[in-house]
Amino acid sequence: MADPTRAGQALSENPRPDARWPSAQARPEDVFLAWLLALPDDADMAEAARREIARLDRAAPLGAGPERLRALMIELAQAG
């Protein structure tokens, strides 16, 4: 079992993911979670999601992964 104190320590040492991430193999849910956790504590999550939706829309046409990411962003924007 992983030592939770070491995992937290590793996160604080390198808060940003590798420049190659997200890769083409990254699951949209993982990308969404990483994006969500990277938001500032006082962020308006629904507004941030709307900005990401607009950014994704400008990148159209989207593949299946980005389409799923966009759907997750829409769910968050509508919940807010």
LINGI-V496820 format. One record per backbone hydrogen bond with DSSP energy under -1.0 kcal/mol. NH is the residue of the N-H (numbers start at 1). CO is the residue of the C=O. Records with the same first field share a line. If there is no record, write none. Layout:
NH=CO  CO
This chain:
7=3
8=4
9=5
10=6
11=7
12=8
13=9
14=10
21=18
26=23
31=27
32=28
33=29
34=30
35=31
36=32
37=33
38=34
43=40
45=43
48=44
49=45
50=46
51=47
52=48
53=49
54=50
55=51
56=52
57=53
58=54
60=57
67=63
68=64
69=65
70=66
71=67
72=68
73=69
74=70
75=71
76=72
77=73
78=74
79=75
80=76
